[in-house]
Amino acid sequence: MHLQRLFSSYKVFSVTSLSSSVMTHVFVYGTLKKGQPNNFRMFESSNGKAEFLASAFTTQKYPLVIAGKYNIPFLLNLPGDGHRVHGEIYKVDDQMLKFLDDFESIPTMYQRTLVKLEVKEWTGKTDGEERPTPGSITEAYVYNTTTYQPDWPSLPSFESYDSNGDHGLSYVNREARD
């Protein structure tokens, strides 16, 4: 009887550990995109696992602004204003999702919300599902903010962020901040 209880506990633990390896889709639009200053963080194994899936853009318009003394890109949670924002969809594990939540200072600086996206090009694996085609709609979590300064909605809005863009606002890496 004791061995049977122990085995039952093991089976429950196995199911729980399997369910914790669920992959989540995250849409990045700023410094975490390919070619941007923080993209390397998506591939540091100590942060978890991330796999690039697709390029996409939001189905709704949002203001993407560069703000604060460190010139950080922020997606303001003001649907209907701004532009359809271009970015990338990644599939991340729970460990990477926790890292990203910490990196994005959830919930004080950013909040993680679900957003609808239009696929531009899907290159990632689909785990046996049909590959989304250009123009198809999917969902992913995005780090946007409702905790912004009153003047931020009046800042210039961008449809795509590039830390070296012609906006002239140099992003300050975390390691260089005071």
C-alpha positions, 0 to 999 in steps of 0.5 A, a space after each residue: 500500500 505504501 509503495 502504491 501511494 508513492 507511485 501515485 504521487 510520482 504520477 501526479 508530479 510527472 503530469 504537473 512537470 509536463 504541464 509547466 513546459 507549456 510554450 507561450 507566444 510573445 510579440 516583441 516590437 523594441 529592443 528584443 527584436 533581431 538586430 536590436 540591443 537586447 535580442 541576445 537575451 532571448 537566446 541566453 540559455 540561463 533565461 530559458 528557451 525562445 524560438 523565433 516564429 514569425 514577423 507580424 504586426 498588430 491588427 489595431 493601431 497603438 502608439 509606439 513611442 521612445 520615452 524617458 531618459 534612457 530612450 526606451 521604446 514603449 507600446 502605450 495601451 491606447 488601441 486605435 491611436 498610432 500605427 499598426 506596430 511591426 515586430 516579431 513573434 517568439 515561442 518561449 518557455 515558462 522560464 523565459 516568460 518569467 525572465 521577460 516579465 522581470 526584464 520588463 518590470 511587470 507590473 510597474 513599467 509594463 503589463 503583459 496583455 494578449 494582442 491580435 496580430 497579422 502574420 507577415 511571414 511565418 518561418 518557425 515550427 508549428 508542432 504539427 499544426 498548419 503553418 499560418 499564412 501571410 495575412 492570417 490572424 494570430 494572438 500573442 502576449 505583448 509588453 505594453 504600458 498603461 503606466 506612462 507619463 501624461 505627455 507620452 501620447 503626444 510624442 512621435 509614434 512609430 510603426 517599427 522600432 530601430 535603436 539606430 533609427 533616424 529618430 536620433 534617440 539613442 537607447 541606453 543599455 541597462 548596464 550603462 544606466 545610473 
